[in-house]
Amino acid sequence: MAPQDPSYLAPLTRLDAGWSFTLVPAAAEGGGSFRASVRRVPEYVARGEAADPDRAASEAARRARTRLRRYCAANVLNRLGTLTYRGDGNRDEALIREHLGQFFRDLRGRLGGNPLPYAWVPEWHNTDHGLHAHFAVGRFIKRGTIEAAWPHGFVSIKLLSNLPVGSTSLTEARIAGGYLAKYVSKSFGDSVVRELGAHRYDVAEGFQPAEIRFTGTSRGDVLNQASEHLHAAPAVIWDSSESADWQGPQTVWAQWGR
């Protein structure tokens, strides 16, 4: 019998050691980590059967928060709104998604029909009123226009205010994205509302920001490459070495501008 191919038996993939950093230029933000020269090929784990479900949920929540924040920042979604139901409310998750889909289609039509970037996150009321939704858009919309597109109850909309002097629309969008991301994280952490496969947020198609990947021999190397691309030094840098309970490879996150 011919010997089996060792490369087939060994669940390892050889890669060059070094740093990898992914920059989202439109959001002026990015993150990366160090990788060893040998990386284990992840084994398939059936949905819902992770060895540590809580940690898996935490990691999934972190990735979802990051994607949503960067989407909001890249599309400058700096106006926050809330859509609620009248009467006894709504407790049907499929129905609120249907209503929100129709809401944004109607809203886009009332604004001339052009593509409209947006993001929304459903949330359960603390009371017995069921579901409502938080959303973000990036332009002024008359309250009456929003109300006409949401016939199911009540609306609120506001531009973020009381920000530090020198804040920009990007600052506002980052705060709005963080506000929505908070509810996404809650949905992953709450075992009552955490349903496998359920959409915890949604965004308009066609507005996903582009990413650029840099590789280098050190943390400083990849940060310098990203800074050169943006023609600026990072305004904020976070390193996993600052966290005593960090698990995993050394990681860095950076943000540029205000």
Secondary structure, 3 states (H helix, E strand, C coil): CCCCCHHHHCCEEECCCEEEEEEEHHHCEEEEEEECCEEECCCCCCCCCCCCHHHHHHHHHHHHHHHHHHHHHHCCCCEEEEEEECCCCECCHHHHHHHHHHHHHHHHHHCCCCCCCEEEEEEECCCCCEEEEEEEECCCCCHHHHHHHCCCEEEEEEECCCCCCCCCHHHHHHHHHHHHHHHHHHHHHCCCCCCCCCCCCEECCCCCCCCEEEEECCHHHHHHHHHHHHCCCCCEEEEHHHCCCCCCCCEEEEECCC
